[in-house]
């Protein structure tokens, strides 16, 4: 198995695992609050999840932008296909 195949499978397994964790944590959170407050809990969870996503994309984008346009495009492409640069 090549290094690219190994990275693909490890990232696939990681993504699948994160998907299971997010579902379980959402269920645990909503199960731990009163039914009358479930809307507030769901909204708060969604807001924090989206805030984390926005900050992660902004941080990653700023790191790539600091590398220069050509280098950041090459790096982004390499990450997208799972190969090392």
N, C-alpha and C positions, 0 to 999 in steps of 0.2 A: 504494500500500500504506500502510495507516495505521500509526501508531506502535505500536499494540497488536499488529498482525500482525508487525511487524518484531521486537518483543521476543519474541513467541512463537517465531518461527523461529530467532532467534539462541539462545534458551535451549534449543530442541530440538536444534539442531546441537551446542551445548556439551555437553548431556547425553549425546548419542550419542558424542561424542568422548571424554568422560570414561569412558564404558563401555568403549570400545576400549582406552584407556590402562590401566584397571584390569586388564583381562584380560591384556594384554601384560605388565604388570609382575608379575602373579602367575605367569605362565608363565616369565618370566625368572628370578624368584626361585627357584621350585621347580626350574628346570633348572640352577641354579648350585650346588646343594647335593647331597651324596651321598644316594642313595636311602634309606639308613638314617636320615638326619636330615630327610627330607622332611616327616614329621609335625610335628616341632618347628618347622620353618620355616613351614609352613602355619598352625599354631596361633599363632605369634608374629605373622605378618602379619595374621591375623584379629583378634587382640587389639588390635594397634595401629590397625587400620582402625576397629574398633568404638569404641575410646577416642577417636579423632579425631571420629567421628560424634557421640558423646555430648557432647564438649566443644563442638562446633559448635552443636548444638541448645541446649545450656545457655547459651552466649553469646548466640545469637540470641534465645532466650526472655527472658533478662535484659535485653537491649536493648529488646525490645518491652514488657516489664513496666515498665521505667523511664519509658515514654512515657505510662502511664496506660491503664486498661482500654479505654476507648472508642477512643482513638487507636491502641492496639496492635491491636485487632480490625480497625479500618479498614485499617491498614497490612498486616496479615496477609492480609486479603481481597484487597487490591490486588496484593500479591506473588503470591498464588495465581492470580489471573486475568491477571497480567502487565501491569496498568495502573499508571501512576504516580499517586501520591497528591498 
